[in-house]
Amino acid sequence: MQDHSLGTPLHAACLGGHIDIVELLVQRGADVNMQGSKHCTALHLASSGGHVLVVKLLLEKGVDLNALDEASDTPVHLACAGGHSDVVELLLKKGASVGVQGKQLLHLACSSGHINIVQLLLQRGAD
């Protein structure tokens, strides 16, 4: 079942940061990589909301951490823009790249005033 405004029930739970519901839906076979509205995945929604426990669970379940949404943003882009340094750090540790996207990630963090994320990105090689 998919509501086109929110995506799937998994998307709605991830957006709200409801870890118990996310876990239940994944156990029942929810596709963690399904794209919903604007091509967002569950990880895009959890990352944009700063829901680090949901992000961890999705990563454990094999979610594509470099999936692109309609605006060509990855989950780490959304976490940077939102100032969610714990999510940014986790995504980078799991393999999100600062290479090709490095300048854009750094730009997002700088323009949003997120000093902790700027420092983290610089430590990871963005310039």
Sequence and secondary structure as in RCSB ss.txt:
>XXXX:A:sequence
MQDHSLGTPLHAACLGGHIDIVELLVQRGADVNMQGSKHCTALHLASSGGHVLVVKLLLEKGVDLNALDEASDTP
VHLACAGGHSDVVELLLKKGASVGVQGKQLLHLACSSGHINIVQLLLQRGAD
>XXXX:A:secstr
  BTTTBSHHHHHHHHT HHHHHHHHHTT  TT   GGG  HHHHHHHTT HHHHHHHHHTT  TT   TTS  H
HHHHHHHT HHHHHHHHHTT   STTHHHHHHHHHHHT HHHHHHHHHTT  
